[in-house]
Amino acid sequence: MQIFKKILYAVLFFLLLSSVSVMAADKGNFSVKPSTNGGKKWRIGYFEGGEYINYQLNFLGIIRGLMDMGWMENAKIPEQSGEQTAQLWQWLANNTKSRYIEFVKDAHYTGSWDTPRIEQMVPKIISRLNNKKDIDLIIAAGTKAGLKLATNDHKVPTLVISTTDPLAAGIIKSVEDSGFDHVHARVDPYRHERQIQLFYDIIGFNKLGIAYEDTEQGHSYAALDSVKKVADERGFKIVSCFTTDESADIIKDEESVKKCFATLGKSADAIYVTTQNGVNADSIPELVKIANKYRIPTFTQSHSEQVKYGFLMSISRANFQYVGRFYAQSMAKIFNGVKPRDIGQLFEDPPKIAINLKTAELIGYDPPVDVLSAADEIFEDIEIPKK
C-alpha cells in the first residue's frame, strides 16, 4: 500500500507541476509570421476518412491558433453540431477574412468511413494535387487519411493531424523524421503509456478491459503496444474484446462496442475506452450505463468531453488549444518556406486530469484528495451529448 501511495503521489505531483508543452526542436529557426504566397493567398484543403469528434476539435484548435497568430481575422466560430467538419469548412470558406490564407470551398473531402468510396476518392485528390495545383497545403485528419496522403504519389505539403500513433501506423518513419519532405505528423510516443500508468496508479486494477478491432490498424488506434508495456511493468492482465470499426454501417460499430462493454463488465476490473467509430455521441450514454451498471471505472483515451458525458476520467487537452496552436504554427512555418520534414514532430501537451464525480458516486469510487487537487476539470453530473 505504501508503494502504491508513493507512486500515486509522484505521478500526481508531476501532473500538478506540469504546465508547459514538450516539443522537439525544429531543424532551424523558422518564422511563423503571416506572409502571402507571392502576393496571393495560401490555399488549404482537407481530407478525412470519415467524421470523428477529435478531427473537429483538432481542426477548431487550428483555426483558433491561426487567428491568434494573425493569419486570419478573429471571428466568433459558430457552435458545431455533431462530429462533422464539412459545415465548419463551408463556414470558413464563406466567412474567413484573411490576406494570407483561403479555405478552398470545394477542397473538403470526407470518406464517410466507406472504404470503396475512399478508394475512389484518393486518386482524385492526388490528381488534383498533382495536376490542378490549386491546393498549397492539405490537412489529413486521422490515421486512414494520413496513410493515404503520406506517400510519394504527390509533393503537396501535408499536415497529418489527430492520429493515435502515426509511428506505429506507418505514417512516419520515426519521431524525428517523417520520411517524406512534404509530410509532417505530430507524434507523442508516450502519451498512452502515461494514461495507462496514471489509471493503474489511481485505481489499482488487476484486469484491464479493452475493446478494439483485431486488425493492425485497430491495434494502432487502441495503442495496444503501450497497454502491453505498462501491463508488463505493473503486473496486471489485459482482457481483450474485439469490435468492428470504420465500417460503412456505424450502427454495427456502435453495437459491437456495447456488446464488448457488457462482456468486459463481467470479466475486467476497469475499462480503457479506446478511439474508434463505435464510441461516439450516440453510443456513449449507453456505454456509460453499461460500465456503471457493473461498477467499472473507465478511462477514455480520447478527451475530457467524454468524461463530461459519463466516463470516469481522462487526461486531455484544454479545448485542444495547445495541440491546435502547435499544428497552426507548423502550417505557418510551411507557408514561410520550410519543408514539413524539417519541423519537429514531437509534441507532448500539458497533461490534464478530468474526472466525473457523479460517475464516481455511481460506481462506488471515492476519489482521494490528491486526485481531486490534481484535476483541472471536475464534472459533477453526467451530461447528454449534443447531437
C-alpha positions as CSV (number, residue, x, y, z in Angstrom):
1,M,0.0,0.0,0.0
2,Q,2.8,2.4,0.8
3,I,4.5,1.7,-2.5
4,F,1.1,2.4,-4.3
5,K,0.8,5.7,-2.4
6,K,4.4,6.8,-3.3
7,I,3.7,6.1,-7.0
8,L,0.4,7.9,-6.9
9,Y,1.8,10.9,-5.1
10,A,4.8,11.1,-7.5
11,V,2.5,10.9,-10.6
12,L,0.1,13.5,-9.3
13,F,2.9,15.8,-8.1
14,F,4.3,15.6,-11.6
15,L,0.9,16.4,-13.1
16,L,0.4,19.4,-10.8
17,L,3.8,20.8,-11.8
18,S,3.4,20.2,-15.5
19,S,2.2,23.3,-17.2
20,V,4.3,23.6,-20.3
21,S,4.3,21.6,-23.5
22,V,7.2,19.4,-24.6
23,M,8.2,19.5,-28.2
24,A,11.1,18.5,-30.4
25,A,13.3,21.3,-31.8
26,D,13.0,22.2,-35.5
27,K,15.9,21.8,-37.8
28,G,16.4,25.6,-37.9
29,N,14.9,28.8,-36.6
30,F,11.7,29.2,-38.5
31,S,9.3,32.1,-38.7
32,V,5.5,31.9,-38.0
33,K,4.9,35.5,-39.1
34,P,1.9,35.8,-41.5
35,S,3.0,36.0,-45.2
36,T,1.4,35.7,-48.6
37,N,2.2,33.3,-51.4
38,G,3.9,35.8,-53.6
39,G,1.0,38.3,-53.1
40,K,-1.6,35.5,-53.3
41,K,-3.4,33.6,-50.6
42,W,-2.2,30.2,-49.5
43,R,-4.9,27.7,-50.4
44,I,-5.8,24.9,-47.9
45,G,-7.6,21.6,-48.4
46,Y,-8.8,18.9,-46.1
47,F,-9.3,15.1,-46.2
48,E,-10.7,12.7,-43.5
49,G,-11.6,9.1,-43.6
50,G,-14.9,10.0,-42.0
51,E,-16.4,12.1,-39.3
52,Y,-14.9,11.8,-35.8
53,I,-15.2,14.3,-33.0
54,N,-11.4,14.6,-32.4
55,Y,-11.0,15.7,-36.0
56,Q,-13.5,18.5,-35.4
57,L,-11.9,19.5,-32.1
58,N,-8.3,19.5,-33.5
59,F,-9.4,21.5,-36.5
60,L,-11.1,24.1,-34.3
61,G,-7.9,24.3,-32.4
62,I,-6.0,25.0,-35.6
63,I,-8.4,27.8,-36.6
64,R,-8.1,29.5,-33.2
65,G,-4.3,29.1,-33.4
66,L,-4.3,30.8,-36.8
67,M,-6.5,33.6,-35.5
68,D,-4.2,34.1,-32.5
69,M,-1.1,34.4,-34.8
70,G,-2.8,36.9,-37.2
71,W,-3.1,34.6,-40.2
72,M,-6.8,35.3,-40.2
73,E,-9.0,37.9,-38.5
74,N,-10.6,36.9,-35.2
75,A,-14.2,35.8,-35.6
76,K,-16.8,34.0,-33.5
77,I,-16.9,30.4,-34.7
78,P,-20.5,29.1,-34.8
79,E,-21.3,26.3,-32.4
80,Q,-20.8,23.0,-34.2
81,S,-23.3,20.2,-34.4
82,G,-22.3,16.5,-34.3
83,E,-18.9,15.4,-35.3
84,Q,-18.8,16.9,-38.8
85,T,-16.1,19.2,-40.3
86,A,-18.0,19.8,-43.6
87,Q,-20.3,22.6,-42.2
88,L,-17.3,24.2,-40.4
89,W,-15.3,24.1,-43.6
90,Q,-18.1,25.8,-45.6
91,W,-18.4,28.5,-43.0
92,L,-14.6,29.1,-43.2
93,A,-14.7,29.2,-47.0
94,N,-17.5,31.8,-47.0
95,N,-16.6,33.9,-44.0
96,T,-12.8,33.8,-43.4
97,K,-11.3,37.3,-43.6
98,S,-7.6,37.0,-44.3
99,R,-4.9,38.5,-46.6
100,Y,-2.9,35.2,-46.2
101,I,-5.0,32.0,-46.3
102,E,-8.0,30.6,-48.0
103,F,-10.0,27.5,-47.2
104,V,-10.9,26.3,-50.7
105,K,-14.6,25.8,-50.9
106,D,-14.6,22.5,-52.9
107,A,-11.5,21.1,-51.3
108,H,-13.1,19.4,-48.3
109,Y,-13.2,15.6,-48.6
110,T,-14.7,13.1,-46.3
111,G,-14.9,9.3,-47.0
112,S,-17.8,8.7,-44.6
113,W,-15.9,5.6,-43.4
114,D,-16.9,3.9,-46.6
115,T,-13.8,2.0,-47.9
116,P,-14.9,1.8,-51.6
117,R,-15.7,5.5,-51.6
118,I,-12.3,6.3,-50.0
119,E,-10.5,4.2,-52.6
120,Q,-12.2,6.1,-55.4
121,M,-11.7,9.5,-53.7
122,V,-8.0,9.3,-53.0
123,P,-6.8,9.1,-56.7
124,K,-9.0,12.1,-57.5
125,I,-7.4,14.1,-54.6
126,I,-3.9,13.1,-55.7
127,S,-4.7,14.0,-59.3
128,R,-5.9,17.4,-58.1
129,L,-2.8,18.0,-56.1
130,N,-0.5,17.0,-59.0
131,N,-2.4,18.5,-61.9
132,K,-4.8,21.2,-61.0
133,K,-2.3,22.5,-58.4
134,D,-4.8,24.7,-56.7
135,I,-4.0,23.4,-53.2
136,D,-0.9,24.7,-51.4
137,L,-1.3,22.6,-48.2
138,I,-3.7,19.7,-47.3
139,I,-4.7,18.6,-43.8
140,A,-5.0,14.9,-43.5
141,A,-7.2,14.2,-40.4
142,G,-6.8,10.7,-38.8
143,T,-4.8,7.6,-39.5
144,K,-6.6,6.5,-42.6
145,A,-6.2,9.9,-44.3
146,G,-2.7,10.1,-43.2
147,L,-1.8,6.8,-44.6
148,K,-3.4,7.7,-48.0
149,L,-1.5,11.0,-48.3
150,A,1.8,10.3,-46.6
151,T,3.2,8.8,-49.9
152,N,5.4,9.7,-52.8
153,D,2.4,10.0,-55.1
154,H,2.4,13.8,-54.7
155,K,4.5,16.6,-53.2
156,V,2.0,19.0,-51.8
157,P,2.7,19.8,-48.1
158,T,0.6,17.5,-45.9
159,L,-0.2,18.2,-42.3
160,V,-1.3,14.9,-40.6
161,I,-3.4,15.6,-37.5
162,S,-5.3,13.7,-34.9
163,T,-3.7,10.3,-35.2
164,T,-3.5,7.8,-32.3
165,D,0.1,6.8,-33.2
166,P,1.4,7.9,-36.6
167,L,4.7,6.0,-36.0
168,A,3.0,2.6,-35.2
169,A,0.6,3.1,-38.0
170,G,3.4,3.6,-40.5
171,I,2.6,7.1,-41.5
172,I,6.0,8.4,-40.5
173,K,9.5,6.9,-40.4
174,S,10.4,8.0,-36.9
175,V,9.7,10.6,-34.2
176,E,12.5,12.7,-35.7
177,D,11.8,12.1,-39.4
178,S,8.5,11.8,-41.3
179,G,10.3,10.1,-44.2
180,F,8.8,12.5,-46.7
181,D,9.9,16.1,-47.4
182,H,6.3,17.1,-47.8
183,V,4.8,15.4,-44.7
184,H,4.6,16.4,-41.1
185,A,2.7,14.4,-38.4
186,R,2.5,15.3,-34.7
187,V,3.6,12.5,-32.5
188,D,3.6,11.8,-28.8
189,P,5.0,8.3,-28.4
190,Y,4.4,8.0,-24.7
191,R,1.0,9.6,-24.3
192,H,-0.9,6.4,-23.9
193,E,1.7,4.9,-21.6
194,R,1.2,7.9,-19.4
195,Q,-2.6,7.4,-19.5
196,I,-2.5,3.7,-18.5
197,Q,0.2,4.3,-15.8
198,L,-2.0,7.0,-14.2
199,F,-5.2,5.0,-14.5
200,Y,-3.5,2.0,-12.8
201,D,-1.8,4.0,-10.1
202,I,-5.1,5.7,-9.2
203,I,-7.4,2.7,-9.4
204,G,-5.1,-0.3,-8.9
205,F,-6.9,-2.8,-11.1
206,N,-5.9,-6.4,-11.7
207,K,-7.6,-6.9,-15.1
208,L,-7.9,-4.1,-17.6
209,G,-10.6,-4.5,-20.3
210,I,-10.0,-3.0,-23.7
211,A,-12.3,-3.2,-26.8
212,Y,-10.8,-2.8,-30.2
213,E,-10.8,-4.1,-33.8
214,D,-8.4,-7.0,-34.2
215,T,-6.5,-5.6,-37.1
216,E,-3.2,-3.9,-37.4
217,Q,-4.9,-0.5,-37.7
218,G,-7.2,-1.4,-34.8
219,H,-4.2,-2.3,-32.6
220,S,-2.7,1.1,-33.5
221,Y,-5.8,3.0,-32.6
222,A,-6.0,1.2,-29.3
223,A,-2.3,1.8,-28.5
224,L,-2.1,-1.9,-27.8
225,D,1.7,-2.0,-27.6
226,S,1.7,0.8,-25.0
227,V,-1.0,-1.1,-23.0
228,K,1.0,-4.3,-23.1
229,K,4.2,-2.5,-22.0
230,V,2.5,-1.0,-18.9
231,A,0.8,-4.3,-18.1
232,D,4.2,-6.0,-18.0
233,E,5.6,-3.2,-15.8
234,R,2.7,-3.0,-13.4
235,G,1.7,-6.7,-13.4
236,F,-2.0,-6.5,-14.5
237,K,-3.7,-8.6,-17.1
238,I,-5.3,-7.4,-20.3
239,V,-8.8,-8.6,-21.2
240,S,-9.5,-8.0,-24.9
241,C,-12.8,-7.9,-26.7
242,F,-13.0,-7.4,-30.4
243,T,-15.2,-4.9,-32.2
244,T,-15.8,-3.7,-35.7
245,D,-14.6,-0.3,-36.7
246,E,-14.7,2.1,-39.6
247,S,-17.4,0.1,-41.4
248,A,-19.9,1.9,-43.6
249,D,-22.6,0.8,-41.0
250,I,-21.8,2.9,-37.9
251,I,-24.7,1.3,-36.0
252,K,-22.9,-2.0,-36.4
253,D,-19.7,-0.5,-34.9
254,E,-21.6,1.0,-32.0
255,E,-23.4,-2.3,-31.2
256,S,-20.1,-4.1,-31.3
257,V,-18.6,-1.8,-28.7
258,K,-21.7,-2.0,-26.5
259,K,-21.5,-5.8,-26.6
260,C,-17.9,-5.7,-25.6
261,F,-18.6,-3.4,-22.7
262,A,-21.2,-5.8,-21.4
263,T,-18.7,-8.6,-21.7
264,L,-15.8,-6.7,-20.1
265,G,-18.2,-5.6,-17.3
266,K,-18.2,-9.2,-16.2
267,S,-14.6,-10.1,-16.8
268,A,-12.5,-6.9,-16.1
269,D,-11.9,-4.6,-13.2
270,A,-11.6,-1.5,-15.3
271,I,-12.0,-0.4,-19.0
272,Y,-9.7,1.6,-21.2
273,V,-12.0,3.3,-23.7
274,T,-10.2,3.5,-27.0
275,T,-10.6,5.6,-30.1
276,Q,-13.0,4.0,-32.6
277,N,-16.1,4.8,-34.6
278,G,-18.3,2.9,-32.2
279,V,-17.5,5.3,-29.4
280,N,-19.4,8.5,-30.3
281,A,-22.1,10.9,-29.2
282,D,-24.8,8.4,-30.0
283,S,-23.3,5.4,-28.2
284,I,-21.5,7.0,-25.2
285,P,-24.7,7.3,-23.0
286,E,-25.4,3.6,-23.3
287,L,-21.7,2.7,-22.9
288,V,-21.6,4.7,-19.7
289,K,-24.8,3.0,-18.4
290,I,-23.2,-0.4,-19.0
291,A,-20.0,0.4,-17.3
292,N,-21.8,2.0,-14.3
293,K,-24.1,-1.0,-14.0
294,Y,-21.1,-3.2,-13.4
295,R,-19.5,-0.5,-11.3
296,I,-16.5,-0.5,-13.6
297,P,-14.1,2.5,-13.6
298,T,-13.4,3.8,-17.1
299,F,-10.6,5.9,-18.6
300,T,-11.2,7.4,-22.0
301,Q,-8.2,7.6,-24.4
302,S,-9.9,10.5,-26.3
303,H,-10.7,13.7,-24.4
304,S,-12.5,15.3,-21.5
305,E,-15.7,15.9,-23.3
306,Q,-16.3,12.2,-23.0
307,V,-15.7,12.5,-19.2
308,K,-18.4,15.1,-19.1
309,Y,-20.7,12.6,-20.8
310,G,-20.0,10.0,-18.1
311,F,-16.7,8.1,-18.4
312,L,-14.9,8.3,-15.1
313,M,-11.6,10.0,-16.1
314,S,-9.1,11.0,-18.7
315,I,-6.0,13.1,-19.4
316,S,-6.9,15.6,-22.1
317,R,-6.3,19.0,-23.6
318,A,-7.9,22.3,-22.7
319,N,-10.2,22.8,-25.6
320,F,-7.5,21.4,-27.8
321,Q,-5.8,24.8,-27.7
322,Y,-2.3,23.5,-27.1
323,V,-2.1,21.0,-29.9
324,G,-4.2,23.2,-32.2
325,R,-1.6,26.0,-31.8
326,F,1.2,23.5,-32.5
327,Y,-0.5,22.5,-35.7
328,A,-1.1,26.1,-36.7
329,Q,2.5,27.0,-36.0
330,S,3.6,24.1,-38.2
331,M,1.3,25.4,-41.0
332,A,2.8,28.9,-40.6
333,K,6.3,27.6,-40.9
334,I,5.4,25.6,-44.1
335,F,3.9,28.8,-45.6
336,N,7.1,30.6,-44.8
337,G,9.0,28.1,-46.9
338,V,10.0,25.4,-44.5
339,K,9.9,21.8,-45.6
340,P,7.4,19.9,-43.4
341,R,10.1,17.3,-42.8
342,D,12.3,19.8,-41.1
343,I,9.7,20.8,-38.5
344,G,9.9,19.0,-35.1
345,Q,7.1,16.4,-34.8
346,L,7.2,15.6,-31.1
347,F,4.6,17.4,-29.1
348,E,3.5,16.5,-25.6
349,D,0.8,18.8,-24.5
350,P,0.3,19.8,-20.8
351,P,-1.4,16.9,-19.0
352,K,-4.9,17.4,-17.6
353,I,-6.9,15.2,-15.3
354,A,-10.6,15.2,-15.9
355,I,-13.0,13.3,-13.5
356,N,-16.7,12.8,-13.3
357,L,-17.9,12.8,-9.7
358,K,-21.4,11.6,-10.5
359,T,-19.9,8.5,-12.2
360,A,-17.5,8.0,-9.3
361,E,-20.6,8.0,-6.9
362,L,-22.5,5.5,-9.1
363,I,-19.6,3.0,-9.2
364,G,-18.7,3.4,-5.6
365,Y,-15.3,5.1,-6.1
366,D,-14.3,7.8,-3.6
367,P,-11.6,9.9,-5.2
368,P,-8.9,10.9,-2.7
369,V,-8.0,14.5,-2.1
370,D,-4.8,14.1,-4.1
371,V,-6.7,13.1,-7.2
372,L,-9.2,16.0,-6.8
373,S,-6.4,18.5,-6.3
374,A,-4.7,17.4,-9.5
375,A,-7.9,17.6,-11.5
376,D,-8.2,20.5,-13.9
377,E,-11.7,19.6,-14.9
378,I,-14.3,18.2,-12.5
379,F,-17.7,17.3,-13.7
380,E,-20.4,16.9,-11.1
381,D,-23.1,15.5,-13.3
382,I,-23.4,13.3,-16.4
383,E,-24.4,15.3,-19.4
384,I,-26.1,14.1,-22.6
385,P,-24.1,14.7,-25.7
386,K,-25.4,17.3,-28.1
387,K,-26.3,15.7,-31.5
